[in-house]
Amino acid sequence: MNEDRQLSRRSLLRAAACAGVGLAAGAMTARSAMAQQKASKQAMHYQDKPSGDKKCSECLQFEAPASCKVVEGTISPNGYCIAWVKKP
């Protein structure tokens, strides 16, 4: 074989490492995009009134003044959904 056309082990390892870095970067971007998606109010059974003593302002997911880490849109501090988790 012609030595100009023959790939060295070092060249192959370098190419594999570059491909691996590219795949890892793509996976991190996809994971980041998925992490930013929120569920619809309908999917989370959101309501603008509390369920007993459970209300958004007492939930770990609530972001004052009117947002949520899980549910999209404007959220009432007195609302409730199935993602409710008591603040510690």
N, C-alpha and C positions, 0 to 999 in steps of 0.2 A: 504494500500500500504506500501511497505517497504521504510523506510526513506532514505536508502542508494541509492535507485534508483530514488527517487523523486527529481526533480530539483527545486531549490529555485528560487524565483523571481530575486534575485541578480545574480545568475549564468546565468539565461536567458538574463538579461540585459547586463551582461559582454560579453556573446557570441555574442549578437546582435551588441554591440559596436565594437567588434573586426572585425566582418564581414563588418560593415559599413566602418571602416578604410581601410580594404582591397579593397573594391569596390572603394572608393575615390582615393586610390593610383593608382589603375588600370586605372581609368578614367583620372587622371592627366598624366599618362604615355602615354595613347592613344592621348590625346590632344596635348602633347608635340611633339609626332611623326608626327601628322598631321600638326602642325605648321611649321615643318621643310621641308615639301615637297614643291617643286617648280613646276611651270607649264612648259611645254615644250615651246620652241620658236614657234613651229607651232601653238599650242593652243592659244598663246598670239599674234599671227600675227606679230611676231618680224621681223624687217628689219634692215639692217646695215646702213640705211640712215635716216635722220630726216624726219618728216612730218610737213612741214612748219617750224614754230619756235619751234616745240616740238621735243626735243631730250633727250636721256637718261641722259646726264650730268645735265640737268635741271629738272630731275624727282626726286620726293621724295623717290622712291624705289631704285634709283641707289646707288651702293656702290663702290666708287672709289677703284682701278683704272679700273676694268672691270667686275663688278659683279652686281647682282640685287637681291633684297629681294623676288621677285616674279617669275622671269624667270630663268630657269636653264642654266648653261653654261657660256661661255665667252660673255660679252656684250660690244659692242662698245659705247663709250661716245656719239657718233654721231648717234646711233641707235634710234629706236622708236618701241613701241608696244602699244596695247590697254589698258594696265595697267598704262599708263602714267598719273602722277599727278604732277602738278606744285609745285615746292618747295615754301614754304612760304617766 
